[in-house]
Amino acid sequence: MESRAILKTARIAPRKVEIVLNLIRGKDLETALAYVKHTPKAACEYIEKLLNSAAANAEHNHNMDKTNLYVAECYVCPGPIMKRIMPRAQGRAFRILKRTSHITVVLKEKE
């Protein structure tokens, strides 16, 4: 049995999210939440909500024990990119790419 939570089009670049996901991959739920709470990264806010959502899904939808859960999988995929323009000298325009992310967290129960 597994429980998953997916966040689509989060307004943060995927490479920033990947740093935090590498910290929590394979850890049990309580440890992962502690890592996320005490890491000063912008992605932690999104990931904490996802972990809590996946844990609630496991408890209510699949009747899993919350104390035995661990982060089996967690990954980020790039979402749609918002393209903006920054005016520059002599009538030129530079592109600004505002990247988004699709973040997925999968929790499983220890045997």
VMD Tcl script that builds the backbone (N, CA, C; Angstrom):
set m [mol new atoms 333]
animate dup $m
set s [atomselect $m all]
$s set {name element resname resid chain x y z} {
  {N N MET 1 A 0.839 -1.186 0.000}
  {CA C MET 1 A 0.000 0.000 0.000}
  {C C MET 1 A 0.879 1.243 0.000}
  {N N GLU 2 A 0.434 2.236 -0.714}
  {CA C GLU 2 A 1.156 3.503 -0.737}
  {C C GLU 2 A 0.160 4.651 -0.752}
  {N N SER 3 A 0.636 5.778 -0.254}
  {CA C SER 3 A -0.165 6.996 -0.234}
  {C C SER 3 A 0.647 8.093 -0.885}
  {N N ARG 4 A 0.011 8.852 -1.770}
  {CA C ARG 4 A 0.762 9.901 -2.449}
  {C C ARG 4 A 0.027 11.226 -2.387}
  {N N ALA 5 A 0.834 12.289 -2.500}
  {CA C ALA 5 A 0.288 13.643 -2.591}
  {C C ALA 5 A 1.070 14.358 -3.684}
  {N N ILE 6 A 0.356 15.098 -4.534}
  {CA C ILE 6 A 0.980 15.778 -5.671}
  {C C ILE 6 A 0.604 17.259 -5.624}
  {N N LEU 7 A 1.604 18.100 -5.813}
  {CA C LEU 7 A 1.379 19.534 -5.910}
  {C C LEU 7 A 1.749 19.955 -7.323}
  {N N LYS 8 A 0.788 20.488 -8.048}
  {CA C LYS 8 A 1.017 20.909 -9.438}
  {C C LYS 8 A 1.286 22.410 -9.500}
  {N N THR 9 A 2.188 22.790 -10.357}
  {CA C THR 9 A 2.493 24.181 -10.705}
  {C C THR 9 A 2.838 25.031 -9.477}
  {N N ALA 10 A 3.729 24.515 -8.632}
  {CA C ALA 10 A 4.227 25.306 -7.502}
  {C C ALA 10 A 5.163 26.377 -8.045}
  {N N ARG 11 A 5.059 27.593 -7.550}
  {CA C ARG 11 A 5.824 28.717 -8.105}
  {C C ARG 11 A 7.238 28.764 -7.516}
  {N N ILE 12 A 8.002 27.701 -7.770}
  {CA C ILE 12 A 9.387 27.617 -7.324}
  {C C ILE 12 A 10.144 26.749 -8.330}
  {N N ALA 13 A 11.402 27.061 -8.551}
  {CA C ALA 13 A 12.191 26.335 -9.551}
  {C C ALA 13 A 12.474 24.900 -9.078}
  {N N PRO 14 A 12.450 23.929 -9.993}
  {CA C PRO 14 A 12.657 22.526 -9.615}
  {C C PRO 14 A 14.006 22.253 -8.941}
  {N N ARG 15 A 15.066 22.957 -9.345}
  {CA C ARG 15 A 16.376 22.688 -8.752}
  {C C ARG 15 A 16.421 23.096 -7.278}
  {N N LYS 16 A 15.605 24.067 -6.879}
  {CA C LYS 16 A 15.542 24.472 -5.476}
  {C C LYS 16 A 14.791 23.441 -4.646}
  {N N VAL 17 A 13.779 22.813 -5.242}
  {CA C VAL 17 A 12.989 21.798 -4.546}
  {C C VAL 17 A 13.803 20.512 -4.387}
  {N N GLU 18 A 14.580 20.173 -5.403}
  {CA C GLU 18 A 15.358 18.924 -5.409}
  {C C GLU 18 A 16.325 18.862 -4.229}
  {N N ILE 19 A 16.883 19.996 -3.824}
  {CA C ILE 19 A 17.815 20.045 -2.695}
  {C C ILE 19 A 17.148 19.512 -1.421}
  {N N VAL 20 A 15.925 19.945 -1.163}
  {CA C VAL 20 A 15.216 19.537 0.055}
  {C C VAL 20 A 14.724 18.099 -0.069}
  {N N LEU 21 A 14.276 17.699 -1.255}
  {CA C LEU 21 A 13.790 16.330 -1.439}
  {C C LEU 21 A 14.904 15.309 -1.213}
  {N N ASN 22 A 16.130 15.663 -1.590}
  {CA C ASN 22 A 17.257 14.754 -1.363}
  {C C ASN 22 A 17.521 14.545 0.125}
  {N N LEU 23 A 17.171 15.534 0.955}
  {CA C LEU 23 A 17.354 15.400 2.405}
  {C C LEU 23 A 16.387 14.380 3.017}
  {N N ILE 24 A 15.148 14.340 2.526}
  {CA C ILE 24 A 14.113 13.537 3.198}
  {C C ILE 24 A 13.871 12.176 2.555}
  {N N ARG 25 A 14.440 11.915 1.396}
  {CA C ARG 25 A 14.185 10.650 0.697}
  {C C ARG 25 A 14.641 9.460 1.554}
  {N N GLY 26 A 13.725 8.516 1.810}
  {CA C GLY 26 A 14.049 7.314 2.576}
  {C C GLY 26 A 13.884 7.450 4.080}
  {N N LYS 27 A 13.635 8.642 4.582}
  {CA C LYS 27 A 13.493 8.866 6.032}
  {C C LYS 27 A 12.057 8.540 6.463}
  {N N ASP 28 A 11.901 8.236 7.774}
  {CA C ASP 28 A 10.542 8.030 8.258}
  {C C ASP 28 A 9.847 9.394 8.368}
  {N N LEU 29 A 8.534 9.381 8.497}
  {CA C LEU 29 A 7.718 10.589 8.391}
  {C C LEU 29 A 8.093 11.646 9.429}
  {N N GLU 30 A 8.254 11.233 10.690}
  {CA C GLU 30 A 8.571 12.203 11.753}
  {C C GLU 30 A 9.915 12.867 11.512}
  {N N THR 31 A 10.903 12.084 11.105}
  {CA C THR 31 A 12.239 12.636 10.828}
  {C C THR 31 A 12.189 13.576 9.633}
  {N N ALA 32 A 11.465 13.186 8.598}
  {CA C ALA 32 A 11.347 14.026 7.403}
  {C C ALA 32 A 10.693 15.366 7.738}
  {N N LEU 33 A 9.638 15.339 8.553}
  {CA C LEU 33 A 8.972 16.582 8.956}
  {C C LEU 33 A 9.916 17.462 9.782}
  {N N ALA 34 A 10.737 16.849 10.639}
  {CA C ALA 34 A 11.697 17.607 11.440}
  {C C ALA 34 A 12.753 18.261 10.544}
  {N N TYR 35 A 13.260 17.499 9.545}
  {CA C TYR 35 A 14.225 18.050 8.587}
  {C C TYR 35 A 13.634 19.267 7.876}
  {N N VAL 36 A 12.406 19.113 7.420}
  {CA C VAL 36 A 11.764 20.176 6.638}
  {C C VAL 36 A 11.488 21.408 7.503}
  {N N LYS 37 A 11.075 21.183 8.766}
  {CA C LYS 37 A 10.766 22.297 9.657}
  {C C LYS 37 A 11.998 23.150 9.954}
  {N N HIS 38 A 13.164 22.521 10.056}
  {CA C HIS 38 A 14.367 23.222 10.506}
  {C C HIS 38 A 15.369 23.494 9.383}
  {N N THR 39 A 14.956 23.377 8.138}
  {CA C THR 39 A 15.820 23.705 7.006}
  {C C THR 39 A 15.369 25.044 6.435}
  {N N PRO 40 A 16.285 26.020 6.339}
  {CA C PRO 40 A 15.891 27.355 5.873}
  {C C PRO 40 A 15.861 27.474 4.354}
  {N N LYS 41 A 14.954 26.758 3.711}
  {CA C LYS 41 A 14.800 26.816 2.257}
  {C C LYS 41 A 13.351 27.152 1.933}
  {N N ALA 42 A 13.135 27.849 0.819}
  {CA C ALA 42 A 11.781 28.247 0.423}
  {C C ALA 42 A 10.909 27.038 0.090}
  {N N ALA 43 A 11.522 25.970 -0.405}
  {CA C ALA 43 A 10.767 24.785 -0.815}
  {C C ALA 43 A 10.179 24.032 0.372}
  {N N CYS 44 A 10.707 24.251 1.560}
  {CA C CYS 44 A 10.256 23.510 2.741}
  {C C CYS 44 A 8.783 23.744 3.047}
  {N N GLU 45 A 8.313 24.938 2.766}
  {CA C GLU 45 A 6.912 25.270 3.009}
  {C C GLU 45 A 5.987 24.358 2.191}
  {N N TYR 46 A 6.298 24.219 0.903}
  {CA C TYR 46 A 5.505 23.359 0.020}
  {C C TYR 46 A 5.611 21.888 0.443}
  {N N ILE 47 A 6.818 21.443 0.751}
  {CA C ILE 47 A 7.054 20.027 1.039}
  {C C ILE 47 A 6.427 19.619 2.366}
  {N N GLU 48 A 6.427 20.521 3.337}
  {CA C GLU 48 A 5.788 20.211 4.620}
  {C C GLU 48 A 4.291 19.978 4.429}
  {N N LYS 49 A 3.654 20.833 3.633}
  {CA C LYS 49 A 2.226 20.653 3.354}
  {C C LYS 49 A 1.974 19.330 2.634}
  {N N LEU 50 A 2.857 18.994 1.689}
  {CA C LEU 50 A 2.702 17.743 0.945}
  {C C LEU 50 A 2.854 16.525 1.849}
  {N N LEU 51 A 3.848 16.553 2.737}
  {CA C LEU 51 A 4.049 15.434 3.664}
  {C C LEU 51 A 2.831 15.246 4.560}
  {N N ASN 52 A 2.301 16.348 5.084}
  {CA C ASN 52 A 1.107 16.260 5.937}
  {C C ASN 52 A -0.098 15.751 5.152}
  {N N SER 53 A -0.222 16.177 3.899}
  {CA C SER 53 A -1.335 15.733 3.058}
  {C C SER 53 A -1.234 14.237 2.747}
  {N N ALA 54 A -0.026 13.785 2.417}
  {CA C ALA 54 A 0.176 12.359 2.113}
  {C C ALA 54 A -0.079 11.511 3.358}
  {N N ALA 55 A 0.319 12.010 4.529}
  {CA C ALA 55 A 0.083 11.281 5.780}
  {C C ALA 55 A -1.415 11.195 6.079}
  {N N ALA 56 A -2.137 12.281 5.840}
  {CA C ALA 56 A -3.591 12.280 6.059}
  {C C ALA 56 A -4.272 11.325 5.080}
  {N N ASN 57 A -3.802 11.310 3.822}
  {CA C ASN 57 A -4.350 10.372 2.837}
  {C C ASN 57 A -4.128 8.936 3.284}
  {N N ALA 58 A -2.942 8.645 3.799}
  {CA C ALA 58 A -2.616 7.286 4.243}
  {C C ALA 58 A -3.523 6.861 5.391}
  {N N GLU 59 A -3.729 7.790 6.316}
  {CA C GLU 59 A -4.512 7.473 7.507}
  {C C GLU 59 A -5.995 7.307 7.190}
  {N N HIS 60 A -6.555 8.218 6.393}
  {CA C HIS 60 A -8.005 8.209 6.177}
  {C C HIS 60 A -8.449 7.342 5.009}
  {N N ASN 61 A -7.653 7.298 3.942}
  {CA C ASN 61 A -8.083 6.560 2.760}
  {C C ASN 61 A -7.617 5.110 2.745}
  {N N HIS 62 A -6.442 4.830 3.343}
  {CA C HIS 62 A -5.859 3.482 3.245}
  {C C HIS 62 A -5.718 2.788 4.592}
  {N N ASN 63 A -6.199 3.422 5.678}
  {CA C ASN 63 A -6.130 2.856 7.033}
  {C C ASN 63 A -4.716 2.410 7.411}
  {N N MET 64 A -3.723 3.230 7.073}
  {CA C MET 64 A -2.341 2.924 7.428}
  {C C MET 64 A -2.016 3.593 8.766}
  {N N ASP 65 A -1.043 3.020 9.484}
  {CA C ASP 65 A -0.614 3.571 10.768}
  {C C ASP 65 A 0.383 4.699 10.522}
  {N N LYS 66 A 0.081 5.871 11.052}
  {CA C LYS 66 A 0.898 7.065 10.786}
  {C C LYS 66 A 2.323 6.932 11.334}
  {N N THR 67 A 2.493 6.144 12.397}
  {CA C THR 67 A 3.819 6.013 13.015}
  {C C THR 67 A 4.760 5.127 12.203}
  {N N ASN 68 A 4.217 4.298 11.311}
  {CA C ASN 68 A 5.051 3.382 10.516}
  {C C ASN 68 A 5.336 3.887 9.110}
  {N N LEU 69 A 4.979 5.123 8.804}
  {CA C LEU 69 A 5.154 5.632 7.443}
  {C C LEU 69 A 6.569 6.143 7.209}
  {N N TYR 70 A 7.047 5.971 5.978}
  {CA C TYR 70 A 8.327 6.546 5.569}
  {C C TYR 70 A 8.210 7.069 4.143}
  {N N VAL 71 A 9.130 7.956 3.764}
  {CA C VAL 71 A 9.113 8.565 2.434}
  {C C VAL 71 A 9.749 7.585 1.457}
  {N N ALA 72 A 8.926 6.873 0.706}
  {CA C ALA 72 A 9.422 5.871 -0.234}
  {C C ALA 72 A 9.956 6.536 -1.502}
  {N N GLU 73 A 9.215 7.488 -2.014}
  {CA C GLU 73 A 9.611 8.216 -3.228}
  {C C GLU 73 A 9.296 9.685 -3.035}
  {N N CYS 74 A 10.133 10.525 -3.620}
  {CA C CYS 74 A 9.809 11.945 -3.716}
  {C C CYS 74 A 10.597 12.498 -4.887}
  {N N TYR 75 A 9.893 13.177 -5.760}
  {CA C TYR 75 A 10.556 13.706 -6.948}
  {C C TYR 75 A 9.866 14.980 -7.410}
  {N N VAL 76 A 10.588 15.717 -8.254}
  {CA C VAL 76 A 10.064 16.976 -8.796}
  {C C VAL 76 A 10.250 16.958 -10.308}
  {N N CYS 77 A 9.229 17.437 -11.014}
  {CA C CYS 77 A 9.291 17.572 -12.474}
  {C C CYS 77 A 9.040 19.042 -12.810}
  {N N PRO 78 A 9.672 19.533 -13.873}
  {CA C PRO 78 A 9.414 20.928 -14.240}
  {C C PRO 78 A 7.996 21.118 -14.764}
  {N N GLY 79 A 7.379 22.201 -14.351}
  {CA C GLY 79 A 6.037 22.549 -14.815}
  {C C GLY 79 A 6.134 23.565 -15.934}
  {N N PRO 80 A 5.041 24.218 -16.259}
  {CA C PRO 80 A 5.063 25.243 -17.298}
  {C C PRO 80 A 5.925 26.436 -16.877}
  {N N ILE 81 A 6.570 27.062 -17.838}
  {CA C ILE 81 A 7.453 28.196 -17.571}
  {C C ILE 81 A 6.746 29.483 -17.997}
  {N N MET 82 A 6.674 30.445 -17.073}
  {CA C MET 82 A 6.104 31.750 -17.400}
  {C C MET 82 A 7.216 32.617 -17.975}
  {N N LYS 83 A 6.979 33.178 -19.140}
  {CA C LYS 83 A 7.992 33.995 -19.798}
  {C C LYS 83 A 7.665 35.471 -19.599}
  {N N ARG 84 A 8.649 36.212 -19.090}
  {CA C ARG 84 A 8.502 37.635 -18.848}
  {C C ARG 84 A 9.630 38.371 -19.562}
  {N N ILE 85 A 9.494 39.681 -19.719}
  {CA C ILE 85 A 10.506 40.464 -20.425}
  {C C ILE 85 A 11.014 41.575 -19.528}
  {N N MET 86 A 12.343 41.738 -19.496}
  {CA C MET 86 A 12.993 42.823 -18.766}
  {C C MET 86 A 13.547 43.814 -19.785}
  {N N PRO 87 A 13.077 45.066 -19.778}
  {CA C PRO 87 A 13.609 46.053 -20.727}
  {C C PRO 87 A 15.080 46.343 -20.423}
  {N N ARG 88 A 15.877 46.436 -21.495}
  {CA C ARG 88 A 17.308 46.721 -21.357}
  {C C ARG 88 A 17.674 47.936 -22.200}
  {N N ALA 89 A 18.936 48.242 -22.232}
  {CA C ALA 89 A 19.408 49.446 -22.917}
  {C C ALA 89 A 19.196 49.357 -24.427}
  {N N GLN 90 A 19.018 50.498 -25.054}
  {CA C GLN 90 A 18.935 50.652 -26.504}
  {C C GLN 90 A 17.789 49.846 -27.123}
  {N N GLY 91 A 16.663 49.768 -26.410}
  {CA C GLY 91 A 15.472 49.135 -26.961}
  {C C GLY 91 A 15.473 47.619 -26.952}
  {N N ARG 92 A 16.473 47.022 -26.323}
  {CA C ARG 92 A 16.528 45.551 -26.276}
  {C C ARG 92 A 15.612 45.030 -25.161}
  {N N ALA 93 A 15.343 43.740 -25.216}
  {CA C ALA 93 A 14.546 43.102 -24.170}
  {C C ALA 93 A 15.193 41.767 -23.814}
  {N N PHE 94 A 15.374 41.524 -22.516}
  {CA C PHE 94 A 15.923 40.252 -22.052}
  {C C PHE 94 A 14.783 39.406 -21.513}
  {N N ARG 95 A 14.890 38.108 -21.719}
  {CA C ARG 95 A 13.874 37.163 -21.244}
  {C C ARG 95 A 14.105 36.796 -19.787}
  {N N ILE 96 A 13.037 36.737 -19.036}
  {CA C ILE 96 A 13.085 36.203 -17.680}
  {C C ILE 96 A 12.180 34.978 -17.674}
  {N N LEU 97 A 12.722 33.836 -17.232}
  {CA C LEU 97 A 11.959 32.591 -17.168}
  {C C LEU 97 A 11.578 32.312 -15.718}
  {N N LYS 98 A 10.294 32.353 -15.437}
  {CA C LYS 98 A 9.809 32.057 -14.087}
  {C C LYS 98 A 9.344 30.606 -14.087}
  {N N ARG 99 A 10.167 29.761 -13.482}
  {CA C ARG 99 A 9.949 28.317 -13.545}
  {C C ARG 99 A 8.960 27.842 -12.475}
  {N N THR 100 A 8.231 26.778 -12.797}
  {CA C THR 100 A 7.309 26.160 -11.851}
  {C C THR 100 A 7.652 24.674 -11.720}
  {N N SER 101 A 7.069 24.033 -10.698}
  {CA C SER 101 A 7.403 22.645 -10.392}
  {C C SER 101 A 6.154 21.821 -10.124}
  {N N HIS 102 A 6.222 20.543 -10.478}
  {CA C HIS 102 A 5.241 19.550 -10.058}
  {C C HIS 102 A 5.957 18.657 -9.051}
  {N N ILE 103 A 5.527 18.678 -7.780}
  {CA C ILE 103 A 6.203 17.932 -6.714}
  {C C ILE 103 A 5.326 16.754 -6.300}
  {N N THR 104 A 5.946 15.562 -6.164}
  {CA C THR 104 A 5.220 14.359 -5.767}
  {C C THR 104 A 5.922 13.709 -4.574}
  {N N VAL 105 A 5.139 13.333 -3.565}
  {CA C VAL 105 A 5.659 12.618 -2.388}
  {C C VAL 105 A 4.849 11.337 -2.223}
  {N N VAL 106 A 5.547 10.207 -2.095}
  {CA C VAL 106 A 4.905 8.907 -1.902}
  {C C VAL 106 A 5.330 8.336 -0.562}
  {N N LEU 107 A 4.365 8.000 0.280}
  {CA C LEU 107 A 4.636 7.377 1.589}
  {C C LEU 107 A 4.218 5.923 1.559}
  {N N LYS 108 A 5.024 5.073 2.172}
  {CA C LYS 108 A 4.683 3.646 2.324}
  {C C LYS 108 A 4.819 3.265 3.793}
  {N N GLU 109 A 4.213 2.118 4.114}
  {CA C GLU 109 A 4.249 1.627 5.489}
  {C C GLU 109 A 5.386 0.624 5.642}
  {N N LYS 110 A 6.116 0.720 6.771}
  {CA C LYS 110 A 7.193 -0.242 7.046}
  {C C LYS 110 A 6.597 -1.613 7.286}
  {N N GLU 111 A 7.323 -2.622 6.863}
  {CA C GLU 111 A 6.842 -4.020 7.042}
  {C C GLU 111 A 6.965 -4.453 8.483}
}
mol reanalyze $m
mol bondsrecalc $m
mol representation Tube
mol addrep $m
